[in-house]
Amino acid sequence: MAKGQAYRHTPAFILLLLARERQYGAALLSRLESELPGLGPDSAAVYRALQELEDEGCVAAEWETDTSGPARKWYAITAAGLKSLKAFKDDIEARKRNLEWFLARYAELKGEAKPAADVSDAAAKRDAAAKADTAGRKAAATQKGGMK
């Protein structure tokens, strides 16, 4: 997987954390590393995403300089950021369904464990609906043919 693809949803994770509470950059990076150990974004990717989110109006930022120690840039989600977060959620749900389908079909191909119940149930419902539709059409065609 290309490096850019690995960080595709970094802005979504950042917005999700900021929807819970405002944070500064290093704290966000730390939270991402601790809560999403599989993601493993580097600091450059996180700060690049924060800058892009700020440029898009999804986050507001302000510098805190009145405390001892280095200045901190604090980030908060905006109304536009909440809309973007919802769009990320919808995209991730669609991708998740597609990936679950892929994994289930791959498992079937390899003769591995049966597909996950939620994937099997969804596929079974689609298959049942398609069969019912086909049966209904056949019955309607038979009735029309028998009435002639």
N, C-alpha and C positions, 0 to 999 in steps of 0.2 A: 504494500500500500504506500502510495506517495506520502511524503511528510505532510503536505498541505491537507490531504484527506484525513490524516490522523487527527488533525486539530480542527476539523470542519465544524464541530459543535462546541468548541471552546467558548464562543460568545454566548451560547445557550446556557452553559453551566455557570458562566459569570453572571448573567442576568438572573438566573435562578437564585444564586447566593445573594445577590444584591436585592432581590425582592424580599428576602428575609430580613436583611439589615444592611445599612450602609457600611462600607469597609474601605480601607486603604489598600493600595496595590499589593504590598508584601503580605498582608493578611489574607487577601484573596488567593494569592499563589499558595500560601500555606494551607488554606482550607481545601483548595483543589487537590493538592498533593495528599492530604490526609483523608478526605472524603471520597476521592476518586483515584485510588492508587493505580488503576489500570489505564487511566488517561495519560498521566505523566507529562503534562505540558511543561515546556521549559519557560523560564521567565520572559524570554523575548516574545514567545507566542502569546502569553497572557497580556503583556503590556501592549503589544501590537493590537490585540483584540480590544483592549480597553480604549485605545486611541481611536480605533475604527468606530466603536460603539459611541464614543463621545462625539466624533465627527458626524455620526448619523443622528445624533440627538436622543439616543437610547439611554445614555447615562449623563448625569451632570457631575462635574468634578469641581472641587475647591481645595485649595492648598491650606493646610494648617501649619502656621509658622509661629504661633504664640506659645508653643510648649518647648521645653528643653529637648535637646536632641535634634536630629535631622527633621526637616520639613516633611510632612506627609501629604500626599494627594489623596483625598477621600472621594469615593464614588458612591452615587446613589442612582437608583433606577428612576426613569421618568415615565410619563404616560406612554410615550412612543416606545420605550423599552418594554413596558408591559404588553403592548400589542405585538412587539417583536418576539417576546417570550412565548406568547400564545401561538404565533406562527411556527416557532421552533418546535413547540409541543406537538402541533399537528403534523409537521414534517417527520418528527421522530416516531410518532405513532404509525404513520404510513410505512416508514422504513422498517420499523419493527415487525409489522405484519408481513412485509415482503421477505425479510430475513428469516422469520419463523417458517414461512412457507418453503423457502429454499432449504433450510436445515431439515425440515421434515421430509421433503422429496429426496434430499441427499441420503438421509438415513434409510429411506425405503430402498433406494438404489443400491446401497451397500449391504442391505439386509440387516441393518442395525436395529436398535430399539425403535418401537413404534413412535410416530410423531407425538409431540406434546398434546395433551388433552384439548387445550384451547384451540390448537391448530386443527386437530382431528375433528373436533366438534364443528368448527367453522366450515371445514371442507365437507363434512358429512351433511351439514345443513344446506350448503350450496348444491351438493350432489342430489340430495333429496328434493330440493326445490326444482332442480332441472328435470329430474325424473317425473315429478308430479306434473310439471308443465308439459312434458312430452306425453305423459299418459293422458292428460286432459285433452291435448290436441288430437291424439289418436282416437279417444272416445268421441270427441265432437265430430271427427271425420267419419267414424263408423256410423254414428247416429245419422249424419247427413246422408251417407251412402245407403243406409238401411231404410230411409224414409222415401227414397226415390221410387 
